[in-house]
Amino acid sequence: MIWMSEPRFACAVQTGSGHRQRGTPCQDSAQGFAGADAWAIALADGAGSRADSHLAARAVTRALGQALAGNFARWYDMPDPALGQALLDLARRAVEAEAPGVPPACTLLLFAAGADGRCLLVHLGDGAALGVGPGGGMLLSAPENGEEENITFFLSSSDAAEHLRISRQLPLGCHTVLLCSDGSAASLLNPRTGGVAPGVAVLARQTAALPRPTAEAYMEEDLDRLFRPRTPDDMSLAVLCLDPEAAQ
C-alpha cells in the first residue's frame, strides 16, 4: 500500500495526578520523527519504582524513533530476531550515553512506516497500539503484564528479547496508528474485551487535519480534561496518520 498523501504525526504527554502531588517528573515520553522517506513515532513509560526512569524513556524514544525514520529500509530488512536484538542494543546504548548509570527501565512502543507502504510495529510491556480504519478503532497490540496486573516488562529486563513483539502488517484499511501508555489506555481500551473507544477516530482526524502544534495542543487538553479523571498515572499518546485524506 502506497500512502495517497504525506503522513502526519502528533504526540502529547501529561504528568499524572500522582506525580503532580509528589512533585516528581513525568516518566512517559512520546516523540515523532520524519525522515526523507519514512516516519516514526515512539513511546516509552518509565518504571514507577525508578525515580530516574524518565531519563531512560526520553533517550529511548529519541534514539529509536530517529533511527527508524532515518534509515527505515535497513531496519526493516533485518529478520525479526536480529531486529529485536538490534533495537534493544540501541536503546540500552542510548540510555547509557544520555544518562550514564541509569538502567533502561522503561517499556517500548514503536511504529514506523516507509513511503513504499511497508511498516514495523514493535511493542514491549504494557500500554497498547491501536489502529483506526473505516470501521472505527481496532486493537493492534495488547498490553503485556507479568503475573500481577501492575507488573510489566522493561528494556532492562533480562527476558526483554523474549517478550518483544514485532509486526510488519496493518489490518486492511487501517489509516492511523496510535501508541498509548497504560495511563492513556485506561481511557481508550477495555482490557477485558479488547474494545477501543470511539475517541481514537477523533484523535486521528485532529492529527490529519490540523497543523501539528494545534493537534498536539488539543491532545494535551484531551489528556488533561478527559483522561485524567480515569487514572492517577502519567498519560502519553503518539499518533501517526498514514493517510490523512482517509482519516478525514
C-alpha positions in Angstrom: 0.0 0.0 0.0 1.4 3.4 -1.0 0.1 6.4 1.0 -2.0 8.7 -1.0 -0.8 11.8 0.9 2.1 12.5 3.1 1.7 11.0 6.6 1.3 13.3 9.6 2.0 12.8 13.3 1.3 14.3 16.7 2.4 13.5 20.2 1.4 14.6 23.7 2.3 13.9 27.3 0.7 14.8 30.6 2.0 14.3 34.1 -0.3 12.1 36.2 -2.0 13.4 39.3 0.1 11.1 41.5 3.3 12.5 40.2 2.0 16.1 40.4 1.1 15.6 44.1 4.6 14.3 44.8 6.4 16.8 42.7 8.1 14.1 40.7 8.8 14.1 36.9 6.5 12.6 34.3 8.0 9.2 33.4 6.3 9.0 30.0 8.0 10.1 26.7 6.4 10.3 23.3 8.1 11.6 20.2 7.6 11.6 16.4 10.1 11.9 13.6 10.1 12.4 9.8 12.9 11.2 7.6 13.5 11.5 3.9 11.2 8.5 3.1 9.9 7.2 6.4 8.0 8.4 9.5 8.2 7.0 13.1 6.6 7.5 16.4 8.0 6.2 19.7 6.5 6.0 23.2 8.1 4.8 26.4 6.8 4.6 30.0 9.5 4.6 32.7 9.3 2.2 35.7 7.5 3.8 38.6 10.0 2.3 41.0 12.8 4.3 39.4 13.0 8.0 40.1 15.3 8.5 37.1 13.4 6.4 34.6 12.1 9.5 32.8 15.7 9.9 31.5 15.7 6.4 30.1 12.2 6.9 28.4 13.3 10.1 26.7 16.6 8.6 25.5 14.9 5.5 24.1 12.2 7.3 22.2 14.6 9.7 20.7 17.2 7.1 19.6 14.8 4.5 18.2 12.4 7.0 16.6 15.3 8.8 14.8 16.9 5.5 13.8 13.8 4.1 12.1 12.8 7.4 10.4 16.3 8.0 9.2 17.1 4.6 7.7 13.9 2.6 7.7 14.9 0.1 4.9 18.0 -1.0 6.9 16.0 -1.9 9.9 13.0 -3.4 8.0 15.3 -5.8 6.1 16.5 -7.4 9.3 14.9 -10.7 10.3 12.8 -10.4 13.4 15.3 -11.9 15.9 18.1 -9.7 14.7 15.9 -6.7 14.5 14.6 -7.2 18.1 18.1 -7.6 19.5 19.5 -4.6 17.5 16.7 -2.3 18.8 17.3 -3.5 22.4 21.0 -2.9 22.0 20.5 0.6 20.5 18.0 1.5 23.3 20.4 0.5 26.0 23.4 2.3 24.4 21.3 5.4 24.1 20.3 5.4 27.8 23.9 4.9 28.8 25.1 7.7 26.6 22.5 10.2 27.7 22.2 9.2 31.4 25.2 7.1 32.5 24.4 4.7 35.2 20.6 4.9 34.7 19.1 1.5 33.7 16.8 1.4 30.6 13.9 0.7 32.9 11.0 1.6 30.6 8.5 0.0 28.2 8.6 0.5 24.5 6.0 1.1 21.7 7.5 1.9 18.3 5.8 2.3 14.9 7.5 3.3 11.7 6.3 3.3 8.1 8.1 3.8 4.8 6.9 5.8 1.8 6.6 2.4 0.0 3.9 1.3 2.4 6.0 -1.1 4.5 5.7 -0.8 8.3 7.0 -2.0 11.6 5.3 -2.2 14.9 7.4 -3.0 18.0 6.0 -3.5 21.5 7.4 -4.4 24.9 5.4 -4.2 28.1 2.1 -2.6 28.9 0.5 0.3 27.0 -1.2 -0.5 23.7 -1.0 0.1 20.0 -4.4 1.0 18.4 -5.5 1.5 14.9 -8.2 3.4 13.1 -9.9 2.4 9.9 -13.3 2.8 8.1 -15.0 0.7 10.8 -13.5 2.7 13.7 -10.9 1.7 16.3 -9.1 -1.6 16.5 -6.5 -3.2 18.8 -3.2 -3.8 17.1 -1.1 -4.9 20.1 -2.4 -5.5 23.6 -0.7 -4.7 26.9 1.5 -7.5 28.3 1.8 -7.7 32.1 3.5 -10.1 34.4 1.9 -12.3 36.9 0.2 -9.3 38.5 -1.6 -6.5 36.7 0.8 -3.8 37.9 3.9 -5.7 36.8 5.2 -5.4 33.3 8.3 -5.9 31.2 11.1 -3.3 30.6 14.0 -2.9 28.3 16.2 -3.5 31.4 14.6 -6.9 32.0 16.8 -10.0 31.4 14.0 -11.5 29.3 13.2 -8.4 27.3 14.1 -10.1 24.0 11.6 -12.9 24.7 8.7 -10.5 25.2 9.5 -8.0 22.4 6.7 -8.3 19.8 7.3 -7.3 16.2 4.6 -7.0 13.5 5.0 -6.0 9.9 1.4 -5.7 8.7 -1.6 -3.5 9.5 -5.2 -4.6 9.0 -6.8 -3.7 5.7 -8.0 -0.1 5.7 -6.1 1.0 8.8 -5.1 4.6 8.1 -3.9 5.7 11.6 -1.8 4.1 14.3 -1.9 5.3 18.0 0.5 4.4 20.7 -0.6 4.9 24.2 0.9 4.3 27.6 -1.1 2.4 30.2 -2.3 5.7 31.7 -3.9 6.7 28.4 -5.0 3.1 27.6 -7.3 3.4 30.7 -9.5 5.8 28.6 -9.0 4.2 25.2 -9.0 0.4 25.7 -11.2 -2.1 27.5 -8.6 -4.7 28.6 -11.3 -7.4 29.1 -12.9 -7.2 25.7 -10.3 -5.5 23.6 -12.8 -2.8 22.7 -11.4 0.5 21.6 -13.1 3.8 22.5 -14.7 5.9 19.7 -12.4 8.8 20.6 -9.5 7.3 18.7 -11.2 8.4 15.5 -11.3 12.0 16.8 -7.6 11.8 17.6 -6.9 10.5 14.0 -8.9 13.4 12.4 -7.2 16.0 14.6 -3.8 14.7 13.5 -4.8 14.6 9.9 -6.5 17.9 9.6 -4.7 20.3 11.9 -1.2 21.8 12.0 1.0 19.7 14.3 1.3 22.3 17.1 -2.5 22.7 17.1 -3.2 19.0 17.0 -0.8 18.4 19.9 -2.4 21.2 21.9 -5.8 19.6 21.5 -4.3 16.2 22.5 -2.8 17.7 25.7 -6.1 19.2 26.5 -7.9 15.9 26.0 -5.4 14.1 28.2 -5.8 16.7 31.0 -9.6 17.1 30.8 -10.9 13.7 29.7 -8.3 11.1 30.5 -7.0 12.4 33.9 -10.2 11.5 35.8 -9.7 7.9 34.9 -6.1 7.4 36.1 -3.6 8.8 38.6 -0.8 7.7 36.2 1.2 9.7 33.6 -0.5 9.8 30.2 1.0 9.9 26.7 -0.1 9.5 23.1 1.8 9.3 19.8 -0.3 9.3 16.7 0.8 8.7 13.1 -1.8 9.2 10.4 -0.6 7.3 7.3 -3.4 8.6 5.0 -4.7 12.0 6.1 -7.4 12.0 3.4 -8.9 8.8 4.6 -8.7 9.9 8.2 -10.8 13.0 7.5 
